[in-house]
């Protein structure tokens, strides 16, 4: 449609020009004493148009002629810039191919060729070349050269402007943190990560590096918080995130030095983490080992106990055996506290009698559960209910699939046999415990 419009305009102009010039009788007279020149108006207009075109071409030729040195300088700069880009591309290819010496030499050639290039992204180009050289030095285990090249790259990146300058500086810090982690230097890695801006520090790559550095440095609290952020960003699968958090929490609980610190760590966990049976058992075990209050240990064990009764198939035999041993330890701790306080009977919620009633109720609901048989038998043994204790422990020793639980059941039977003076039964029980 546009071509048709232009064609119509062209025809209109041709018609107007023909109408104007066809019957034009006007003349133009030029007086140059003592001469006189008469020209038709059409010829005068044609001569004026030709003169204008001639002057225009002369001026354009003059401008192009004087612009040739600038064009030559621009061409030479473009050639140097293209050569620098080619060397940088070759350095990157050699680095990816594992040819680190060639990569470093190509990066040095790129730096040499870009020295006289004055473009807005020249600083970024030089920073990348220094980064490739430092990456090659790191691969060749030359930390001194790596640090020199990285410092030069950081200086060039600080002078860089334009698009991608901030990302380049952040990338340099992330690479330095990665190198420090590979050299088992978590303190340096954390220091590099702390230099990142707030937005960059919450990216997935930065969080992964922070998690590794914090865990390597023994900062389990910081590692746990980072693992939570990774799970929130869906950088890990749900199962992997849960497993990672459980491992870090277990290390935090193990590192607690007193009951107060352990309680502070436990209260800092969210509801889902406190409801995890394995973490509750570990926390209660650590609290008892630190001479903490038995009531608090029993309160931490209640969710694990309820989970074992409501969903017994989701708890492994090893965890059930661990829960049983921890409950017994909490009951023993409660009896020791009551004895130290001069109490004749256990009236607290963590006392032996209270837990004995709870254990008996659970055992009656699940009579074939070996861990409950063992737990109830041991509770009866501590409460000096010898007949029921022997029956339940014998059943647990025969039915338990967990070796530790079976071994402990036989040991308890051997101890009871020794107390009643049955040396033959005690020897048989000790032999069975040794064979497990």
PLY file of the C-alpha trace (Angstrom):
ply
format ascii 1.0
element vertex 436
property float x
property float y
property float z
element edge 435
property int vertex1
property int vertex2
end_header
0.00 0.00 0.00
2.84 2.36 0.79
4.44 1.70 -2.63
1.17 2.57 -4.37
0.92 5.85 -2.46
4.49 6.80 -3.39
3.82 5.92 -7.02
0.75 8.17 -7.07
2.75 11.02 -5.51
5.51 10.56 -8.09
3.02 10.72 -10.96
1.43 13.82 -9.47
4.81 15.54 -9.26
5.59 14.58 -12.87
2.30 16.02 -14.05
2.80 19.23 -12.11
6.34 19.61 -13.45
5.13 19.02 -17.05
2.37 21.59 -16.65
4.78 24.11 -15.17
7.65 23.63 -17.61
5.72 22.86 -20.82
4.26 26.31 -21.53
6.63 28.36 -19.40
7.75 31.37 -21.48
9.58 33.12 -18.66
13.19 34.13 -19.04
15.98 35.02 -16.68
18.37 37.81 -17.70
21.80 38.12 -16.15
23.65 41.42 -16.55
27.44 41.28 -16.29
28.64 44.52 -17.88
29.29 44.73 -20.66
27.58 41.34 -21.19
24.01 40.23 -21.00
22.89 36.62 -20.73
19.31 35.52 -21.33
18.20 32.10 -20.05
14.86 30.44 -19.91
13.46 29.90 -16.45
13.51 26.12 -16.89
17.22 26.11 -17.74
17.97 28.45 -14.84
16.23 26.11 -12.42
18.08 23.10 -13.82
21.42 24.95 -13.49
20.63 25.92 -9.89
19.74 22.32 -9.00
22.96 21.09 -10.61
25.01 23.71 -8.75
23.42 22.70 -5.45
24.20 19.03 -6.10
27.77 19.87 -7.05
28.34 21.94 -3.88
26.75 19.23 -1.72
28.96 16.50 -3.22
32.04 18.69 -2.78
31.25 19.28 0.90
30.55 15.58 1.51
33.81 14.64 -0.21
35.67 17.19 1.89
34.14 15.86 5.14
34.88 12.25 4.25
38.43 13.13 3.33
39.11 14.81 6.66
37.29 12.01 8.55
39.59 9.32 7.17
42.11 9.48 10.09
39.31 9.08 12.63
37.86 6.15 10.67
41.29 4.55 10.51
41.74 4.89 14.29
38.25 3.45 14.84
39.00 0.53 12.55
42.24 -0.22 14.37
40.44 -0.10 17.76
37.76 -2.45 16.43
40.42 -4.84 15.26
42.13 -4.79 18.66
38.77 -5.20 20.41
37.84 -8.15 18.19
41.24 -9.74 18.80
40.81 -9.28 22.56
37.33 -10.84 22.43
38.69 -13.73 20.36
41.49 -14.33 22.89
39.02 -14.16 25.79
36.73 -16.64 24.07
39.68 -18.94 23.44
40.71 -18.66 27.10
37.21 -19.65 28.23
37.16 -22.61 25.84
40.57 -23.80 27.04
39.45 -23.44 30.67
36.36 -25.53 30.07
38.47 -28.12 28.27
40.81 -28.40 31.27
43.83 -26.92 29.47
44.70 -24.47 32.20
48.10 -23.27 31.00
46.70 -22.42 27.58
43.72 -20.73 29.22
46.02 -18.53 31.30
48.15 -17.60 28.30
45.07 -16.77 26.23
43.76 -14.61 29.09
47.10 -12.78 29.26
46.97 -12.19 25.49
43.44 -10.80 25.87
44.70 -8.44 28.56
47.60 -7.32 26.36
45.34 -6.64 23.38
42.69 -4.83 25.43
45.18 -2.42 27.00
44.69 0.25 24.33
40.98 -0.36 23.78
38.79 2.46 25.10
35.25 1.09 25.31
32.69 1.18 28.10
32.93 -2.56 28.66
36.72 -2.82 28.49
36.99 -2.98 32.30
34.53 -5.87 32.40
36.48 -7.67 29.66
39.73 -7.27 31.57
38.08 -8.41 34.81
36.85 -11.57 33.10
40.31 -12.22 31.69
41.85 -11.88 35.16
39.15 -14.18 36.54
39.94 -16.86 33.96
43.64 -16.55 34.79
42.90 -16.88 38.52
40.62 -19.88 37.90
43.42 -21.54 35.93
45.92 -20.80 38.71
43.52 -22.32 41.25
43.18 -25.46 39.15
46.98 -25.67 38.97
47.19 -25.23 42.78
48.98 -21.92 42.63
47.20 -19.87 45.33
49.65 -16.97 45.23
49.07 -16.30 41.53
45.36 -16.91 41.99
45.12 -14.23 44.67
47.09 -11.74 42.55
44.85 -12.28 39.53
41.71 -12.15 41.67
42.75 -8.84 43.21
43.38 -7.42 39.73
40.00 -8.71 38.57
38.34 -7.07 41.57
40.06 -3.77 40.80
38.91 -3.88 37.17
35.37 -4.84 38.24
35.26 -1.88 40.64
36.05 0.43 37.73
33.52 -1.23 35.43
30.30 0.58 34.57
27.23 -0.26 32.59
25.12 -3.35 32.43
26.37 -6.34 34.41
28.98 -4.49 36.48
27.31 -5.31 39.83
26.78 -8.94 38.86
30.45 -9.18 37.89
31.59 -8.01 41.33
29.19 -10.43 43.02
30.45 -13.28 40.83
34.04 -12.58 41.85
33.10 -12.84 45.54
31.20 -16.09 44.96
34.16 -17.62 43.12
36.51 -16.61 45.94
34.17 -18.23 48.48
34.04 -21.39 46.37
37.83 -21.58 46.21
38.10 -21.13 49.98
35.64 -23.98 50.54
37.64 -26.25 48.26
40.69 -25.47 50.37
38.79 -26.25 53.62
38.94 -22.61 54.73
35.37 -21.83 55.87
36.29 -18.60 57.67
37.55 -16.98 54.48
34.53 -18.28 52.58
32.14 -16.75 55.12
34.06 -13.48 55.01
33.68 -13.32 51.21
29.99 -14.14 51.45
29.46 -11.41 54.03
30.70 -8.87 51.46
27.79 -9.69 49.14
24.83 -7.29 49.01
21.69 -8.39 50.79
19.87 -9.40 47.63
22.79 -11.39 46.24
23.36 -13.11 49.60
19.90 -14.71 49.37
20.44 -16.28 45.96
20.49 -20.05 45.76
24.19 -20.31 44.90
25.20 -18.00 47.74
23.00 -19.91 50.19
24.51 -23.23 49.13
28.03 -21.89 49.63
27.04 -20.38 52.99
25.55 -23.70 54.11
28.75 -25.58 53.28
30.95 -22.96 54.92
28.87 -22.72 58.10
28.71 -26.50 58.47
32.46 -26.82 57.87
33.15 -24.08 60.42
30.97 -25.76 63.02
28.37 -22.97 63.01
25.44 -25.35 63.06
22.90 -22.67 64.04
23.82 -20.56 61.01
23.85 -23.66 58.82
20.37 -24.60 60.05
18.99 -21.15 59.25
20.56 -21.34 55.78
19.08 -24.80 55.22
15.66 -23.43 56.10
16.09 -20.66 53.53
17.13 -23.18 50.88
14.05 -25.24 51.62
11.89 -22.12 51.44
13.35 -21.25 48.03
12.78 -24.86 46.90
16.46 -25.24 46.12
16.30 -28.69 47.72
13.75 -31.45 47.47
11.41 -31.63 50.50
12.88 -34.92 51.67
16.47 -33.71 51.27
15.65 -30.47 53.11
14.08 -32.39 56.01
17.02 -34.78 56.22
19.51 -31.92 56.17
17.65 -30.02 58.88
17.40 -33.12 61.06
21.15 -33.73 60.77
22.01 -30.15 61.66
19.58 -30.09 64.59
21.05 -33.36 65.86
24.52 -31.81 65.79
23.22 -28.71 67.57
21.70 -30.85 70.31
24.90 -32.85 70.67
27.02 -29.70 70.94
24.96 -28.28 73.85
27.13 -27.93 76.95
24.43 -27.58 79.60
20.71 -28.06 80.09
19.93 -24.35 79.73
21.61 -24.12 76.34
19.89 -27.32 75.24
16.49 -25.93 76.27
17.22 -22.71 74.37
18.08 -24.68 71.23
14.98 -26.85 71.56
12.66 -23.88 72.07
14.16 -22.24 68.98
12.94 -25.07 66.75
9.59 -24.84 65.00
6.63 -27.06 65.86
7.25 -29.54 63.03
10.87 -30.03 64.07
9.98 -30.50 67.74
7.37 -33.09 66.71
10.00 -35.23 64.96
10.40 -38.42 67.03
14.09 -38.93 66.36
14.92 -35.34 67.33
12.80 -35.57 70.47
14.60 -38.75 71.52
18.02 -37.21 70.86
17.10 -34.07 72.80
15.84 -36.07 75.77
18.95 -38.27 75.75
21.20 -35.23 75.72
19.18 -33.55 78.48
19.48 -36.62 80.71
23.23 -36.81 79.98
23.54 -33.15 81.06
21.67 -33.87 84.34
18.62 -31.95 83.22
15.16 -32.15 84.76
13.39 -35.44 84.14
10.02 -33.68 83.80
11.37 -31.66 80.89
12.82 -34.77 79.26
9.49 -36.57 79.60
7.66 -33.58 78.14
9.96 -33.68 75.10
9.37 -37.44 74.76
5.59 -37.23 74.80
5.22 -36.35 71.05
7.52 -39.25 70.11
5.59 -41.57 72.43
2.24 -40.51 70.94
3.63 -40.91 67.42
4.80 -44.45 68.22
1.33 -45.39 69.49
-0.65 -43.68 66.73
1.56 -44.61 63.76
3.78 -47.51 64.82
4.57 -48.55 61.24
6.30 -45.23 60.49
8.94 -45.68 63.22
11.88 -47.95 62.59
12.75 -50.70 65.10
16.00 -48.92 65.95
14.16 -45.69 66.78
11.61 -47.58 68.85
14.39 -49.26 70.80
16.11 -45.89 71.30
12.83 -44.39 72.54
12.38 -47.25 75.00
15.90 -46.80 76.40
15.38 -43.04 76.70
12.08 -43.46 78.53
13.78 -45.84 80.96
16.59 -43.34 81.49
14.05 -40.57 82.13
12.24 -42.78 84.66
15.52 -43.58 86.42
16.35 -39.88 86.47
12.93 -39.11 87.97
13.44 -41.67 90.73
16.86 -40.20 91.50
15.37 -36.71 91.72
12.59 -37.91 94.02
15.08 -39.73 96.23
17.30 -36.64 96.41
14.30 -34.49 97.30
13.23 -36.92 100.01
9.92 -37.91 98.36
8.49 -41.27 99.30
6.20 -41.61 96.28
6.38 -40.35 92.73
3.64 -37.82 92.17
5.10 -35.79 89.34
4.23 -36.34 85.72
7.74 -37.61 85.09
7.78 -40.10 87.96
8.25 -43.83 87.53
4.70 -44.74 88.58
3.09 -42.27 86.20
5.10 -43.56 83.26
4.55 -47.13 84.38
0.79 -46.66 84.06
1.20 -45.08 80.65
3.51 -47.87 79.48
1.20 -50.59 80.74
-1.74 -49.01 78.96
0.22 -48.89 75.71
1.43 -52.46 76.12
-2.12 -53.70 76.64
-3.16 -51.91 73.45
-0.22 -53.45 71.53
0.53 -56.73 73.31
2.78 -58.13 70.55
5.01 -55.07 70.21
8.51 -56.13 71.30
9.70 -52.63 72.19
6.66 -52.07 74.42
7.19 -55.49 75.99
10.79 -54.59 76.78
9.85 -51.15 78.05
7.06 -52.42 80.26
9.25 -55.26 81.55
12.07 -52.88 82.47
9.60 -50.50 84.14
8.19 -53.40 86.16
11.73 -54.46 87.05
12.57 -51.00 88.39
9.30 -51.01 90.33
10.25 -54.48 91.72
7.37 -56.27 89.98
9.64 -59.27 89.33
7.17 -61.80 87.93
5.61 -59.54 85.31
9.02 -58.09 84.47
10.50 -61.53 83.80
7.58 -62.56 81.60
7.63 -59.39 79.50
11.42 -59.33 79.14
11.46 -62.97 78.05
8.84 -62.18 75.40
10.82 -59.17 74.24
14.05 -61.18 74.05
12.36 -63.71 71.78
10.32 -61.33 69.59
12.55 -58.24 69.19
14.16 -57.70 65.81
16.54 -54.98 66.97
19.82 -56.54 68.24
20.40 -53.89 70.89
16.94 -54.37 72.34
17.32 -58.17 72.44
20.74 -57.88 74.05
19.46 -55.52 76.74
16.47 -57.79 77.43
18.76 -60.81 77.97
21.02 -58.75 80.20
18.06 -57.67 82.33
16.94 -61.30 82.61
20.46 -62.28 83.67
20.53 -59.58 86.35
17.18 -60.68 87.75
18.36 -64.31 87.80
21.47 -63.28 89.74
19.35 -61.36 92.23
17.21 -64.40 92.98
20.30 -66.66 93.10
19.62 -68.72 89.98
23.16 -69.04 88.62
22.22 -71.44 85.82
19.49 -69.16 84.43
21.81 -66.15 84.77
24.59 -67.91 82.85
22.17 -68.92 80.11
20.85 -65.34 79.82
24.36 -63.88 79.71
25.32 -66.34 76.99
22.26 -65.38 74.92
23.12 -61.70 75.34
26.67 -62.36 74.14
25.43 -64.26 71.09
23.14 -61.47 69.88
0 1
1 2
2 3
3 4
4 5
5 6
6 7
7 8
8 9
9 10
10 11
11 12
12 13
13 14
14 15
15 16
16 17
17 18
18 19
19 20
20 21
21 22
22 23
23 24
24 25
25 26
26 27
27 28
28 29
29 30
30 31
31 32
32 33
33 34
34 35
35 36
36 37
37 38
38 39
39 40
40 41
41 42
42 43
43 44
44 45
45 46
46 47
47 48
48 49
49 50
50 51
51 52
52 53
53 54
54 55
55 56
56 57
57 58
58 59
59 60
60 61
61 62
62 63
63 64
64 65
65 66
66 67
67 68
68 69
69 70
70 71
71 72
72 73
73 74
74 75
75 76
76 77
77 78
78 79
79 80
80 81
81 82
82 83
83 84
84 85
85 86
86 87
87 88
88 89
89 90
90 91
91 92
92 93
93 94
94 95
95 96
96 97
97 98
98 99
99 100
100 101
101 102
102 103
103 104
104 105
105 106
106 107
107 108
108 109
109 110
110 111
111 112
112 113
113 114
114 115
115 116
116 117
117 118
118 119
119 120
120 121
121 122
122 123
123 124
124 125
125 126
126 127
127 128
128 129
129 130
130 131
131 132
132 133
133 134
134 135
135 136
136 137
137 138
138 139
139 140
140 141
141 142
142 143
143 144
144 145
145 146
146 147
147 148
148 149
149 150
150 151
151 152
152 153
153 154
154 155
155 156
156 157
157 158
158 159
159 160
160 161
161 162
162 163
163 164
164 165
165 166
166 167
167 168
168 169
169 170
170 171
171 172
172 173
173 174
174 175
175 176
176 177
177 178
178 179
179 180
180 181
181 182
182 183
183 184
184 185
185 186
186 187
187 188
188 189
189 190
190 191
191 192
192 193
193 194
194 195
195 196
196 197
197 198
198 199
199 200
200 201
201 202
202 203
203 204
204 205
205 206
206 207
207 208
208 209
209 210
210 211
211 212
212 213
213 214
214 215
215 216
216 217
217 218
218 219
219 220
220 221
221 222
222 223
223 224
224 225
225 226
226 227
227 228
228 229
229 230
230 231
231 232
232 233
233 234
234 235
235 236
236 237
237 238
238 239
239 240
240 241
241 242
242 243
243 244
244 245
245 246
246 247
247 248
248 249
249 250
250 251
251 252
252 253
253 254
254 255
255 256
256 257
257 258
258 259
259 260
260 261
261 262
262 263
263 264
264 265
265 266
266 267
267 268
268 269
269 270
270 271
271 272
272 273
273 274
274 275
275 276
276 277
277 278
278 279
279 280
280 281
281 282
282 283
283 284
284 285
285 286
286 287
287 288
288 289
289 290
290 291
291 292
292 293
293 294
294 295
295 296
296 297
297 298
298 299
299 300
300 301
301 302
302 303
303 304
304 305
305 306
306 307
307 308
308 309
309 310
310 311
311 312
312 313
313 314
314 315
315 316
316 317
317 318
318 319
319 320
320 321
321 322
322 323
323 324
324 325
325 326
326 327
327 328
328 329
329 330
330 331
331 332
332 333
333 334
334 335
335 336
336 337
337 338
338 339
339 340
340 341
341 342
342 343
343 344
344 345
345 346
346 347
347 348
348 349
349 350
350 351
351 352
352 353
353 354
354 355
355 356
356 357
357 358
358 359
359 360
360 361
361 362
362 363
363 364
364 365
365 366
366 367
367 368
368 369
369 370
370 371
371 372
372 373
373 374
374 375
375 376
376 377
377 378
378 379
379 380
380 381
381 382
382 383
383 384
384 385
385 386
386 387
387 388
388 389
389 390
390 391
391 392
392 393
393 394
394 395
395 396
396 397
397 398
398 399
399 400
400 401
401 402
402 403
403 404
404 405
405 406
406 407
407 408
408 409
409 410
410 411
411 412
412 413
413 414
414 415
415 416
416 417
417 418
418 419
419 420
420 421
421 422
422 423
423 424
424 425
425 426
426 427
427 428
428 429
429 430
430 431
431 432
432 433
433 434
434 435
